[in-house]
Amino acid sequence: MALLTPQAVSRTGLTPTYSAAAASTTVPCGERIWLHVKNTNGSSMTVTLTSTAVTLGQATVDVVVTVPATTGDKMIGPIAPGLFAGAVDGACAITYSSTTSVTVAALRI
């Protein structure tokens, strides 16, 4: 899995750099970490953030976000450690139903 490095949003502005989505990626967890996903494909797609949290002995559900076709654009977050931190690396595991014409940036506000 490729690790997305969050880019810091600043008062002077940020022009984010987007990467082509891979089948699976990780991003560091944090209350100020967000994903920006863009989809220019002719079909909608989904982004799944794997939940690692347990409530009352029950695993919580993954977060699944649908990104619309053609001009789809979604901000997803925050990537809260209490919901998404992996046991080994503390990062959130992310999968994409399609990677064709999909770009993503991790942002820190």
N, C-alpha and C positions, 0 to 999 in steps of 0.2 A: 504494500500500500504506500502510495506517495503521501508525504506530509505537506499540507498546505501551510505556509508561513503567513500569519496574519500581518496585514499592512496597516500601519497606524494612520488613522484619520487625524488631521491636525487643524489648528485654526487657520493656517495658511492654505489649506486645501490639500486634497489627495487626488491624483489621477491614478486609480487602481490599475494594476496589471492583472489581466485575466489569463488563466491557463485552460487548456482544453481539458474537459472532464475525463478522468480515467474511470474504469469500471468501479474501483473503490479507492478512497482516499481517507486520510485522517486529518484532523485539525486539533490543535491544542484546545483544551476546555478553558472557559473563563466567562464570567458574567458580562464581559465587555467584548466578547468575540462573536462575530456574525458571519454568515455566508451570503454572498450575492451570486445568484445563479441566473444565467441568461440562456435562453433556448431559442435559436433561430430555425430549428428543424420544423418541418411541416406537420409534425405530430407532437402532442403533449407528452411529457415525461414526468417521472417521479424521482424525488430525492428522498432517501431514507436515512435518518440519523438513528443509529442503534442505541437504544436505551439500556443502561446497565443498572438502573435503580431498582430497588426492591422495597415495596411498601406492605407492611403487615404480612411479610413472608411471600408476597406475590410479586413477580416480575412486572414492571410497568411496560406499557406498549411502546414500540418504536414510534418516532415521529415521522410521518410520511407527508410530503408536500408535493402537490401537483404543480408543475410549471407549464403554463399554456404554450401552445404551438406558435411558431413564427416570430412573435415579438414578446414571448414570455420572459418575465423578469420577476424574480422573487428574492426578497431579503429574508433570511432565516436565522433566528437566534433570539436570545442569547444562547450560546452553547454551554449551558450550566453544568459544572462538574458533578453536582449531585444527581443529575439525570444521565449524563453521557460518558463520564470518565472511565476509560478501560482499565482493567486491573493491572495490566502489564506496563503500559506506557502513559496512562492518564489522559490519553487522547480520545476524541470521539471518532468512531468509525462511520464512514458515509459511503453509501452506494447510490448509483444512478441507474435508472431503468434503461436509459439510452445515453450514449456519449456523443453521438453524431450531432454536430453543430451546437454543442453545449459547452459553455465556458463558465468558470467559477473563480471567485476571489474570496479569500478570507480577510476580514476586516476587523480591526480593533478600534473601538471608539473610546 
